[in-house]
Amino acid sequence: MSDFTMTIAGAGVTAPQTFGVVNPATGAEHAQAPDCSPEQLEAAMSSAAEAFTEWRKDEQARRKALLAAADALFASAGDLAPVLTAEQGKSLQDATMEVMGTGVWLKYFAELELPREIVQDDANAFVEVVRRPMGVVAAIAPWNYPLLLAAWKLGPALLAGNTVVLKPSPYTPLATLKLGELLRGVLPPGVFNVISGGDALGAQMTAHPVPRKISFTGSVPTGKKVAAAAAPDLKRVTLELGGNDAAIVLEDADPAKVADRLFGAAFMNNGQVCSAIKRVYVPDALYGDMVEALAAKARSVKVGNGMDEGVEYGPIQNKPQFERVSELVADALSHGAKAAAGGKPIDGPGYFFQPTILADISDGTRIVDEEQFGPALPVVRYSDVEDAVARANGTPFGLGGSVWGTDLDRAAEVAGRLECGSAWVNTHLALAPNLPFGGFKWSGIGVENGPWGVYGFTEVQVVYRAKG
């Protein structure tokens, strides 16, 4: 069992209290992480506020520092990836990709040029709209992609001139703490602060008077609490919350050609992706073939400890989520659904669940109506595409959705009627640092990535210079 130190204001501070971190592949505690005290939270906020005064002044210095941070991540993937796999469960290959992707996101924002916004330049006045940093940002990242989704916040916030206090999920604090240690010598003291602790610490962050912005990625219920906590102080918020993404397969699609891509977009990170495919609507004529193609894929993949060679999918990340997926699958089976593949936990230690394809299931079943966030995919039959679109939209979620078919114009037209932040055709989870990402309805407020993501960490100021 190992111990980790907390990064506050660029200096390592050993917390007097710790909490256990479980390896989901074994179900056993394998490390201790510091449990941040109220005094340490205060120190982190004060340090970030103090650092903001200088950090905001020099944009080119900020860009240089972000590039150095990206380079540090590229050089340290071999050290960070095993820490991430041990606490999150994903394969070592996927963990390495996440570390590298974190560097890619930081590099993108380091190099992103933002145009000047001059709205008047005549004999009367020169008027420019400028974007000013807000101050200290309280960032809270989830357990499915703790490093990458932290970079979605860190890159634009720092480029805009803010400083950041980041809290990872208590399920996955270790790689983020190591990230803080890695960047201690790259970023000026106080610019980037990592604190770890339980849910109570997150509530203390959002209610703290110092941050002017809260950027949160996580569940809808917690996102609502964050918004409520921010309201009395009128803190700005960006909320990237849950999804129940639907994929609609049109009648001209070929199941043999699209099944692998549907499966990959549903089971990426063992189904633990907010914008993964969570339900598939398939026309009557293709239903049997599509179910069997998806089930064959599910039966062929290798599930195991992410540290083992050749493993494609690891465990579900934590026990409560494992129990939720188990409950939702059992509920579906008890209401008449059939497991075309999988359908139950895998015997042995750890939180492993068979990759599951559920057939003969419809809306009104919990696993169709709710977000399962795990390796179980319901395949729903439909007879009319208008009904499929209505059912896809008939949810409080609105993160992403996709349409699959060979007539691209028709597929694009159907995709355009999906009520979600990202509508894809013949793909899903096509995410990039230059593409805005956000949700409709309960799936979030605001967007991340691209220049739009940077603007979310700024306040608009009009600079008006009269002439004559």
VOGU-3710 file (C-alpha; in Angstrom, 3 decimals, decimal comma):
1> msdftmtiag> 0,000/0,000/0,000  1,329/3,425/-0,923  0,824/7,000/0,231  0,492/10,139/-1,874  1,119/13,749/-1,014  -1,182/16,668/-1,639  -0,180/19,467/-3,965  -1,058/22,880/-2,570  0,387/26,079/-3,947  3,202/24,193/-5,608
11> agvtapqtfg> 4,495/22,608/-2,385  3,914/19,089/-1,063  1,974/18,976/2,198  1,260/15,689/3,925  -2,324/15,614/5,143  -2,846/14,350/8,682  -5,960/12,455/7,595  -6,184/9,958/4,727  -8,741/7,754/3,033  -8,410/4,453/1,227
21> vvnpatgaeh> -8,332/4,032/-2,547  -9,622/0,724/-3,930  -8,234/-1,101/-6,956  -11,431/-2,122/-8,794  -9,711/-5,141/-10,337  -9,284/-6,664/-6,878  -11,902/-4,888/-4,802  -9,214/-4,269/-2,184  -7,698/-1,050/-0,892  -4,268/-0,516/-2,440
31> aqapdcspeq> -3,313/3,049/-1,475  -4,037/5,938/0,847  -4,787/9,467/-0,343  -4,831/12,669/1,718  -8,169/13,884/3,005  -7,961/17,649/2,699  -8,834/19,556/5,860  -10,765/22,847/5,894  -7,501/24,615/6,720  -5,784/23,102/3,709
41> leaamssaae> -8,700/24,027/1,466  -8,372/27,584/2,729  -4,626/27,509/1,985  -5,251/26,291/-1,556  -7,879/28,957/-2,245  -5,707/31,711/-0,779  -2,712/30,575/-2,788  -4,738/30,487/-6,011  -6,136/33,958/-5,341  -2,669/35,345/-4,677
51> aftewrkdeq> -1,195/33,754/-7,799  -4,012/35,142/-9,977  -2,667/38,697/-9,721  0,499/37,895/-11,685  -0,751/34,957/-13,773  -3,422/37,032/-15,504  -0,943/39,630/-16,799  1,097/37,805/-19,471  -0,727/35,727/-22,078  2,452/34,596/-23,811
61> arrkallaaa> 3,898/33,367/-20,537  0,710/31,394/-19,949  0,942/29,804/-23,380  4,567/28,858/-22,805  3,725/27,300/-19,454  0,858/25,282/-20,938  3,136/23,943/-23,674  5,666/22,929/-21,029  2,883/21,186/-19,097  1,862/19,266/-22,221
71> dalfasagdl> 5,466/18,203/-22,845  5,763/17,030/-19,244  2,712/14,812/-19,711  4,008/13,348/-22,964  7,291/12,501/-21,245  5,627/10,985/-18,171  2,966/8,740/-19,701  4,898/5,643/-18,688  4,842/6,724/-15,048  1,278/8,043/-14,847
81> apvltaeqgk> -0,544/5,310/-16,784  0,021/2,484/-14,246  -1,210/4,736/-11,427  -4,337/5,485/-13,445  -4,975/1,829/-14,311  -4,589/0,709/-10,706  -7,224/3,144/-9,428  -9,575/3,425/-12,429  -9,427/-0,083/-13,883  -9,005/0,700/-17,588
91> slqdatmevm> -6,374/-1,141/-19,585  -2,813/0,098/-19,462  -3,079/0,944/-23,159  -6,199/3,044/-22,585  -4,608/4,710/-19,558  -1,586/5,653/-21,647  -3,900/7,097/-24,282  -5,651/9,152/-21,616  -2,371/10,601/-20,352  -1,292/11,439/-23,888
101> gtgvwlkyfa> -4,717/12,905/-24,644  -4,410/15,116/-21,575  -1,212/16,512/-23,059  -2,878/16,979/-26,454  -5,683/19,022/-24,862  -3,244/21,268/-22,997  -1,158/21,748/-26,150  -4,260/22,697/-28,133  -5,192/25,451/-25,702  -1,600/26,661/-25,480
111> elelpreivq> -1,682/27,261/-29,238  -5,301/28,393/-29,659  -5,438/31,889/-31,140  -8,437/33,952/-30,106  -9,410/36,770/-32,493  -9,766/40,368/-31,334  -13,374/41,559/-31,276  -13,404/45,156/-32,536  -16,977/46,350/-32,893  -16,356/50,003/-33,781
121> ddanafvevv> -13,415/51,935/-35,193  -14,455/55,252/-36,697  -14,109/58,975/-36,118  -16,195/58,797/-32,953  -14,701/55,883/-31,029  -12,643/52,712/-30,920  -14,662/50,009/-29,193  -13,369/46,561/-28,411  -15,003/43,645/-26,629  -12,369/41,934/-24,487
131> rrpmgvvaai> -12,591/38,829/-22,359  -11,194/39,094/-18,858  -10,359/36,175/-16,565  -12,728/35,557/-13,696  -10,234/34,718/-10,960  -10,069/31,411/-9,127  -11,799/28,432/-10,722  -13,026/25,520/-8,610  -12,828/22,447/-10,851  -14,263/19,043/-9,952
141> apwnypllla> -13,427/16,059/-12,193  -15,069/12,596/-12,352  -13,678/9,090/-11,984  -14,114/7,783/-15,529  -11,457/10,012/-17,183  -9,886/11,832/-14,235  -6,900/13,290/-16,111  -8,415/14,012/-19,508  -11,527/15,700/-18,157  -9,380/17,720/-15,771
151> awklgpalla> -7,506/19,016/-18,838  -10,820/20,062/-20,397  -11,052/22,509/-17,498  -7,412/23,270/-16,805  -6,366/24,189/-20,364  -8,993/26,857/-21,139  -9,098/28,193/-17,587  -5,347/28,785/-17,460  -5,157/30,186/-20,985  -7,851/32,730/-20,090
161> gntvvlkpsp> -5,749/33,871/-17,120  -7,529/32,146/-14,245  -5,953/30,019/-11,541  -7,380/26,614/-10,617  -8,118/24,516/-7,551  -8,869/20,997/-8,786  -10,548/18,192/-6,868  -10,576/14,698/-8,391  -13,158/12,073/-7,490  -12,394/10,263/-4,211
171> ytplatlklg> -12,487/7,050/-6,244  -9,582/8,183/-8,458  -7,416/10,774/-6,685  -3,978/9,261/-7,209  -3,164/10,033/-10,840  -4,419/13,597/-10,380  -2,244/14,091/-7,324  0,687/12,786/-9,348  -0,255/15,273/-12,069  -0,036/18,047/-9,499
181> ellrgvlppg> 3,410/16,853/-8,457  4,486/16,628/-12,105  3,414/20,196/-12,872  4,773/21,659/-9,644  7,986/22,683/-11,377  6,266/23,707/-14,613  3,554/26,113/-13,477  4,155/28,999/-11,043  3,210/28,355/-7,390  -0,492/28,684/-6,727
191> vfnvisggda> -1,582/28,585/-10,355  -2,644/24,925/-10,213  -3,643/23,333/-6,916  -4,803/19,738/-6,415  -6,737/18,744/-3,327  -8,260/15,355/-2,581  -11,074/14,280/-0,323  -14,639/13,070/-0,203  -17,922/14,544/-1,332  -18,008/16,940/1,610
201> lgaqmtahpv> -14,876/18,609/0,266  -16,613/19,265/-3,039  -19,481/20,938/-1,218  -17,014/23,101/0,693  -15,343/24,124/-2,581  -18,546/25,165/-4,286  -19,701/27,177/-1,249  -16,311/28,823/-0,705  -16,320/32,610/-1,245  -13,082/32,746/-3,276
211> prkisftgsv> -13,932/30,943/-6,563  -15,816/32,960/-9,154  -16,362/29,977/-11,424  -17,224/26,319/-10,850  -16,564/23,760/-13,559  -18,075/20,387/-12,701  -18,290/17,074/-14,535  -20,370/14,355/-12,923  -23,876/13,132/-12,240  -27,094/15,086/-12,706
221> ptgkkvaaaa> -28,094/15,008/-8,999  -24,693/16,324/-7,923  -24,712/18,894/-10,725  -27,995/20,272/-9,415  -26,445/20,581/-5,956  -23,462/22,423/-7,436  -25,761/24,863/-9,231  -27,730/25,458/-6,032  -24,539/26,051/-4,044  -23,269/28,524/-6,648
231> apdlkrvtle> -26,500/30,517/-6,800  -26,265/32,563/-3,551  -22,896/34,001/-4,618  -23,874/34,148/-8,315  -20,830/32,056/-9,216  -20,624/31,176/-12,901  -20,980/27,470/-13,641  -20,208/25,011/-16,379  -21,897/21,671/-15,772  -21,167/18,620/-17,914
241> lggndaaivl> -23,572/16,019/-16,606  -24,981/12,645/-17,547  -26,323/11,342/-20,813  -28,562/8,630/-22,203  -27,335/8,783/-25,782  -29,463/7,028/-28,366  -28,194/5,545/-31,622  -30,806/5,162/-34,359  -30,013/2,588/-37,026  -31,856/3,261/-40,285
251> edadpakvad> -33,245/0,499/-42,494  -30,552/0,963/-45,165  -27,706/0,237/-42,712  -25,711/-2,997/-42,876  -25,529/-4,647/-39,439  -22,339/-6,487/-40,356  -20,618/-3,187/-41,137  -21,835/-1,000/-38,292  -22,088/-3,425/-35,361  -18,425/-3,176/-34,366
261> rlfgaafmnn> -18,537/0,623/-34,418  -21,768/0,703/-32,417  -20,254/-1,682/-29,895  -17,054/0,345/-29,634  -18,999/3,552/-28,998  -21,175/1,876/-26,376  -18,479/-0,036/-24,500  -15,557/2,391/-24,615  -14,017/2,588/-21,140  -16,305/-0,330/-20,237
271> gqvcsaikrv> -19,364/1,802/-20,973  -18,277/4,425/-18,450  -18,439/7,448/-20,760  -21,054/10,155/-20,343  -21,619/10,423/-24,099  -21,304/6,732/-24,953  -24,176/5,010/-26,740  -26,574/3,928/-23,988  -29,414/2,510/-26,137  -29,764/1,452/-29,776
281> yvpdalygdm> -32,965/1,692/-31,823  -33,080/-0,810/-34,699  -35,807/-1,282/-37,363  -37,785/-4,523/-37,410  -36,166/-5,813/-40,593  -32,639/-5,557/-39,164  -33,322/-6,339/-35,532  -32,322/-9,999/-35,349  -29,148/-9,528/-37,375  -28,088/-6,469/-35,368
291> vealaakars> -28,649/-8,141/-32,015  -26,614/-11,177/-33,060  -23,786/-9,076/-34,511  -23,548/-7,030/-31,304  -23,770/-10,154/-29,143  -21,012/-11,886/-31,126  -18,774/-8,882/-30,543  -19,588/-8,878/-26,827  -18,692/-12,553/-26,533  -15,351/-12,027/-28,306
301> vkvgngmdeg> -13,761/-9,263/-26,209  -11,265/-9,879/-23,405  -12,211/-8,625/-19,946  -9,715/-8,609/-17,089  -7,242/-6,724/-14,965  -6,127/-3,680/-16,918  -2,513/-4,440/-16,079  -2,663/-7,744/-17,978  -1,568/-7,936/-21,584  -4,314/-8,073/-24,199
311> veygpiqnkp> -7,120/-6,933/-21,888  -9,624/-4,723/-23,712  -12,077/-3,963/-20,924  -11,384/-3,753/-17,221  -13,720/-3,752/-14,223  -16,478/-1,317/-13,409  -14,692/1,396/-11,473  -16,379/1,214/-8,075  -18,681/-0,989/-6,030  -21,755/1,312/-6,029
321> qfervselva> -21,619/1,558/-9,825  -21,084/-2,207/-10,117  -24,165/-2,764/-7,976  -26,171/-0,298/-10,048  -25,329/-1,995/-13,349  -26,072/-5,402/-11,812  -29,425/-4,116/-10,539  -30,442/-2,556/-13,865  -29,593/-5,691/-15,850  -31,417/-7,938/-13,369
331> dalshgakaa> -34,431/-5,619/-13,497  -34,505/-5,797/-17,316  -34,278/-9,589/-17,298  -37,051/-9,833/-14,716  -39,294/-7,786/-17,010  -38,851/-10,046/-20,025  -35,634/-8,862/-21,671  -33,233/-11,497/-22,955  -29,474/-11,453/-22,554  -28,177/-12,121/-26,075
341> aggkpidgpg> -24,708/-11,927/-24,491  -23,555/-11,589/-20,898  -26,126/-10,669/-18,320  -24,350/-11,219/-15,029  -21,260/-10,413/-12,958  -18,042/-12,337/-13,510  -17,075/-14,594/-10,610  -13,965/-13,678/-8,676  -12,522/-10,633/-6,964  -13,044/-7,165/-8,374
351> yffqptilad> -15,995/-5,416/-9,971  -16,161/-7,298/-13,255  -19,366/-7,609/-15,278  -19,898/-9,505/-18,511  -20,276/-7,293/-21,613  -24,039/-7,507/-22,003  -26,413/-7,109/-24,942  -30,082/-6,973/-23,967  -32,744/-7,828/-26,565  -36,558/-7,884/-26,550
361> isdgtrivde> -36,619/-4,753/-24,445  -38,419/-1,451/-24,801  -38,813/2,023/-23,397  -40,265/1,958/-19,913  -37,580/-0,436/-18,722  -35,182/1,253/-16,312  -32,010/0,434/-18,240  -33,509/2,094/-21,337  -34,887/5,119/-19,524  -31,951/5,723/-17,151
371> eqfgpalpvv> -28,202/6,078/-17,616  -26,551/2,724/-16,853  -22,919/3,919/-17,213  -21,540/0,424/-17,575  -21,044/-2,560/-19,906  -24,690/-3,283/-20,718  -26,479/-2,146/-23,890  -30,236/-2,422/-24,566  -31,226/-2,914/-28,229  -34,747/-1,614/-28,858
381> rysdvedava> -36,943/-2,495/-31,846  -38,855/0,149/-33,817  -41,214/0,164/-36,807  -41,334/3,850/-37,755  -38,367/6,218/-37,745  -40,494/9,125/-36,549  -41,383/7,056/-33,492  -37,697/6,215/-32,981  -36,773/9,910/-33,012  -39,569/10,719/-30,555
391> rangtpfglg> -38,401/7,939/-28,225  -34,772/9,031/-28,513  -35,818/12,563/-27,530  -38,266/11,439/-24,853  -35,775/11,777/-22,012  -34,579/14,536/-19,687  -31,055/13,925/-21,024  -29,625/15,554/-24,142  -25,884/14,995/-24,373  -25,300/13,173/-27,668
401> gsvwgtdldr> -26,924/10,952/-30,251  -26,176/9,338/-33,581  -27,866/8,058/-36,732  -26,503/5,230/-38,882  -27,310/4,565/-42,552  -25,967/4,579/-46,100  -28,080/7,524/-47,336  -25,995/10,243/-45,690  -28,366/13,107/-46,476  -31,304/11,303/-44,909
411> aaevagrlec> -29,218/10,223/-41,915  -28,071/13,813/-41,405  -31,653/15,060/-41,611  -32,748/12,593/-38,926  -29,714/13,459/-36,782  -30,653/17,127/-37,006  -33,886/16,364/-35,189  -32,173/14,854/-32,164  -32,374/17,067/-29,082  -28,772/16,853/-27,941
421> gsawvnthla> -25,510/18,771/-27,896  -23,678/16,519/-30,373  -25,467/14,756/-33,249  -23,278/12,355/-35,210  -23,815/10,461/-38,463  -22,222/7,016/-38,858  -20,011/7,600/-35,846  -20,295/8,390/-32,158  -17,960/9,847/-29,551  -16,175/11,924/-32,184
431> lapnlpfggf> -14,621/14,284/-29,640  -11,738/16,706/-30,208  -10,290/19,710/-28,377  -11,514/22,072/-31,113  -15,151/20,884/-30,982  -17,583/22,363/-28,446  -19,049/19,748/-26,138  -22,105/20,228/-23,970  -25,633/19,052/-23,452  -29,268/20,012/-23,694
441> kwsgigveng> -31,788/19,720/-20,863  -30,420/17,862/-17,814  -27,142/17,023/-19,539  -25,516/20,300/-18,665  -25,050/24,045/-18,767  -22,442/25,639/-21,014  -19,881/23,940/-23,233  -16,293/22,809/-23,006  -13,502/22,777/-25,613  -12,612/25,043/-28,500
451> pwgvygftev> -12,750/28,825/-28,185  -16,249/28,424/-26,729  -14,721/26,576/-23,805  -12,256/29,404/-23,193  -15,031/31,997/-23,327  -16,801/30,089/-20,552  -13,925/31,011/-18,236  -14,112/34,736/-19,005  -16,240/37,789/-18,346  -17,030/40,133/-21,233
461> qvvyrakg> -15,782/43,700/-20,878  -16,402/46,574/-23,307  -13,433/48,918/-23,679  -14,699/52,167/-25,207  -12,189/54,841/-26,257  -13,785/58,073/-27,399  -12,031/60,042/-30,122  -11,862/63,796/-30,614
//
